[in-house]
Amino acid sequence: MKARLDAAVKAGRLTKSQERHVLGMVTRGTDDFVTHGFRLKMRLHHDWHDGGSSQPTAFGL
């Protein structure tokens, strides 16, 4: 991954700052996965669990 990002910086598709940001995100994500395992975060529409409509709404319509 680092080599591909280095190549993108060299080709001018990314700045060095963007490369560092991406590498930090990957590192934090990997550390989180190793520490906590796979976690699927889902947010249910509020009507689904407080007595409202049994169907999800599309874009609040």
C-alpha positions in Angstrom: 0.0 0.0 0.0 2.8 2.4 0.9 4.5 1.9 -2.4 1.3 2.7 -4.3 0.7 5.8 -2.3 4.3 6.9 -2.8 3.8 6.4 -6.6 0.7 8.5 -6.4 2.6 11.3 -4.7 5.4 11.1 -7.2 2.9 11.3 -10.1 1.2 14.3 -8.5 -2.1 12.6 -7.8 -1.7 13.0 -4.0 0.1 15.4 -1.8 2.5 14.1 0.9 0.0 15.3 3.5 -2.8 13.3 1.9 -0.6 10.3 1.8 0.1 10.6 5.6 -3.6 11.1 6.2 -4.5 7.9 4.3 -1.8 5.9 6.0 -3.0 7.1 9.4 -6.6 6.1 8.6 -5.5 2.6 7.5 -3.3 2.2 10.6 -6.1 3.3 13.0 -8.6 1.1 11.2 -6.3 -1.9 11.4 -5.6 -1.3 15.0 -9.3 -0.9 15.8 -10.1 -4.2 13.9 -7.3 -6.1 15.8 -8.4 -4.6 19.1 -12.2 -4.9 18.8 -12.9 -7.3 15.9 -15.5 -6.7 13.2 -18.2 -4.4 14.3 -21.1 -3.5 12.0 -22.5 -0.2 12.9 -26.1 0.2 11.8 -28.4 3.1 12.7 -32.1 2.2 12.4 -34.7 4.7 11.5 -36.3 5.9 14.7 -39.8 4.8 13.6 -38.6 1.2 13.5 -38.2 0.9 17.2 -40.6 3.3 18.8 -44.0 2.2 17.6 -44.1 4.0 14.3 -44.4 2.7 10.8 -43.2 -0.9 10.2 -41.7 0.2 6.9 -38.5 2.2 6.5 -38.9 5.7 4.9 -37.0 6.8 1.9 -35.2 10.1 2.5 -37.7 11.1 5.2 -40.7 11.0 2.8 
